[in-house]
Amino acid sequence: MHLIEVTPVPCIVCGRGNVQDDRDPIRFVDFERDVNWNDPVVICEDCIARAGGMVGMLSQDERAGLHRDLLARDGKIHALEAEKDSMRARAKRIGMKFEEVA
């Protein structure tokens, strides 16, 4: 199997080909197998994602949502660590020792 962007045949599931619309360029997976009389088995990325969803893989929407959640949590962690650093600096100025508790 390998990923291709230009295919001589349409998707074997939905029939979409190389005609571009207003979305990103379509990518296809070539399974390096032939059906009928030397017709390659090529499936578009949307059909692959739908098939993956049927067997429990993450959909593109779920993946994007999880990525947004991770970015938000990274922002919160950064803000908390910045606040902790400023508290440590204030404690050092007044002579207190700031120790972290695991």
C-alpha positions in Angstrom: 0.0 0.0 0.0 1.1 3.5 -0.6 -0.3 7.0 -0.6 -0.9 8.8 -4.0 -2.3 12.1 -5.0 -2.9 11.5 -8.7 -4.7 8.4 -9.7 -5.6 7.1 -13.2 -8.8 5.5 -11.8 -11.5 6.7 -9.4 -12.1 5.5 -5.8 -13.4 1.9 -5.9 -16.0 2.8 -3.1 -17.5 6.2 -4.0 -16.2 6.8 -7.5 -14.5 10.1 -6.7 -11.5 10.9 -8.9 -9.0 13.6 -9.5 -11.6 16.4 -10.0 -10.7 19.1 -7.5 -13.3 21.0 -5.5 -13.0 23.7 -2.9 -11.4 21.3 -0.4 -7.7 20.3 0.0 -6.3 18.0 -2.7 -7.7 14.5 -2.5 -5.3 11.8 -1.4 -5.8 8.1 -2.3 -4.4 4.8 -1.0 -3.3 2.4 -3.7 -3.6 -1.1 -2.4 -1.3 -2.5 -5.1 -3.9 -5.1 -6.0 -5.8 -5.5 -9.2 -9.5 -6.3 -9.8 -11.3 -7.2 -13.0 -8.8 -6.9 -15.8 -5.8 -5.0 -14.3 -7.9 -2.2 -12.7 -6.0 -1.0 -9.6 -7.7 -0.9 -6.2 -7.6 2.7 -5.2 -9.6 4.2 -2.3 -9.9 7.9 -1.4 -9.0 9.2 2.1 -12.6 9.9 3.0 -13.7 6.3 2.4 -10.6 5.0 4.3 -11.6 7.2 7.2 -15.2 6.0 7.2 -14.0 2.4 7.0 -11.6 3.0 9.9 -14.4 4.5 11.9 -16.4 1.3 11.5 -13.6 -0.7 13.2 -13.1 1.8 16.1 -10.4 4.2 14.8 -10.8 7.9 15.5 -12.6 10.0 12.9 -11.0 13.2 11.6 -13.5 15.3 13.7 -12.7 13.4 16.9 -9.0 13.7 16.2 -9.3 17.5 15.7 -11.3 17.8 18.9 -8.7 16.0 20.9 -6.0 18.1 19.4 -7.9 21.3 20.4 -8.3 19.9 23.9 -4.6 19.1 24.2 -3.6 22.6 23.0 -6.0 24.2 25.6 -4.5 22.0 28.4 -1.0 22.9 27.3 -2.0 26.6 27.6 -3.4 26.0 31.1 -0.3 24.2 32.2 1.9 27.0 30.9 -0.1 29.6 32.8 0.1 27.6 36.0 3.8 27.1 35.7 4.3 30.8 35.0 2.3 31.6 38.1 4.4 29.1 40.1 7.6 30.7 38.9 6.4 34.2 39.9 5.4 32.8 43.4 8.9 31.3 43.7 10.5 34.6 42.8 8.4 36.5 45.4 9.2 33.9 48.1 12.9 34.2 47.3 12.8 38.0 47.6 11.3 37.9 51.1 13.7 35.1 52.2 11.3 32.1 52.1 12.2 28.8 50.7 9.8 27.5 48.1 9.7 23.8 47.9 7.6 21.6 45.6 5.6 18.8 47.0 5.3 15.8 44.8 
